[in-house]
Amino acid sequence: MRKFTPIFTELEMAVTKILNERTAMGLQASILSDTTMSASGDVYSRHVVIGDSVSLHTVHQFCHQSPIGKIDGFGLIVHCVGISDVRKYTRYLDGEGV
């Protein structure tokens, strides 16, 4: 089997939706972090943090490649905020960047 490239279609659609909604409201949203990592074996995790002047948004999803090469996304979670996400958001609001 060739190298696995994780694909997070649902996550990318959710991120685009959040960015479009914020733009339509006249807010400038920024992606504060976008991290992909191996969870175990052929399971990967991707976590995106989006911030604007009004709120903090997070999107998280897992992705698995089966032995025959089929890629499945699962566990899509929107707006599940952790401590590190809040710290990034606070730095963003304070103008320190990410």
PyMOL commands that set and color helices and strands:
alter all, ss='L'
color gray80, all
select helices_A, chain A and resi 9-24+83-93
alter helices_A, ss='H'
color red, helices_A
select strands_A, chain A and resi 30-40+43-51+56-65+71-78
alter strands_A, ss='S'
color yellow, strands_A
deselect
rebuild
show_as cartoon
